[in-house]
């Protein structure tokens, strides 16, 4: 039986970073991965495929605008989906190769198969034709999550879809119902809308993405409706099924999806995308043999150092729940490896940027207005719109805004919120400013390249400072 200092189950962001960190500390490390390729959900079915699809769709949309000979958008949609797998495959392939090279260069053994606990220190790896066991002093569970489905709902990859199915579509549907207005649902809904698909987005709450600044979401919902999307807010789906398409319906196989709402409405579309929740992939781990258990959503509870109740077993990434971001998963894995081998390192920063790859992008860092109000912290806001920035006009991206939240007394930057092209990149300027306790005067006095979207910081700072001075 082979012996390792660390066995990592899962090769997603958390698993990769933990394995590499442990290797840098001179430890013998292996990663168990059941998929045919390393990288986990982030590379194979989630983050990278969805963003590759988004870029392909935006590129097609730009070519339609720029090229009068390609005005037949339906034809462009067909061309896009014909080339989509090739476009996404190239990006995914590059990411897989990068991960493989990093693991190989750090001397990490990659073992293919499904890992499960035989006892707290013994992991059994099962393949179709074989089974082997290894011994590990420490174990990191980084198995990630998969799309959740209510009882009785089965994803067929064609009419009833999970988020994992969307990048594999071979043709653009004429219409789509999206159930769930969270991050994934909102991202795919806007992508499909850009592509010319007739989208209906159903959300049980009264607004989308309720953890995001309300002014940003109001702008986002307005933009979605102006683009032709139907938003059904405060509605709950009670039943999802398929049925024969009614006469005149535009569908290729004469089957449509049907969603019945609690309010009594019935909606039909070519496809239905279900995006409510994700489930931890812990059901094959045999956690009981390690003295562990997962909650009803397959998540594992950990302490601030990412230890489970078994002190030598750690967990990191989406499988431990919020915030379930690839960016934070990387850091969780690294910090877990440092802790298990006694390497001093700083705890993960609570100043986390959020990037939501809708069309348009949304990003945020720091406090929201609601949080500041609830805590009784006096603040003022400063806003810049893309339509007053030269770069916005050059890009043809007049829709967008950046908002600074400023402490009324110290004038420190407390939060930054953005919507529009490049928002997920712009936000890091604000993240650095908050981390180093910059005041609004910094942005007023700073010189930015002209023309750039970063000028929004200067314009927003001037707007906020004028309000503070009562001008």
Secondary structure, 3 states (H helix, E strand, C coil): CEEEEEEEECCCHHHHHHHHHHHHCCCCEEEEECCCCCCHHHHHCCHHHHHHHHHHHHHHHHHHHHCHHHCCHHHHHHHHHHHHHHHHHHHHHHHHHHHHHHHHHCCCEEEECEEEEEECCEEEEECCCCEEEEEEEEEEECCCEEECCCCCCCCCCCCEECHHHHCCCCCCCCEEEEECCCHHHHHHHHHHHHCCCEEEEEECCCCCCCCCCHHHHHHHHHHHHHCCCEEEECCCEEEEEEEECCCCCCCCCCEEEEEEECCCCEEEECEEEECCCEEECCCCCCHHHHCCCCCCCCCCCCCCCCECCCCCEEECCHHHCCCCCHHHHHHHHHHHHHHHCCCCCCCCCCCCCEEECCCCCEEEEECCHHHHHHHCCCEEEEEEEHHHCHHHHHHCCCCCEEEEEEECCCCEEEEEEEECCCHHHHHHHHHHHHHCCCEHHHHHHCCCCCCCCCHHHHHHHHHHHHHHCCC
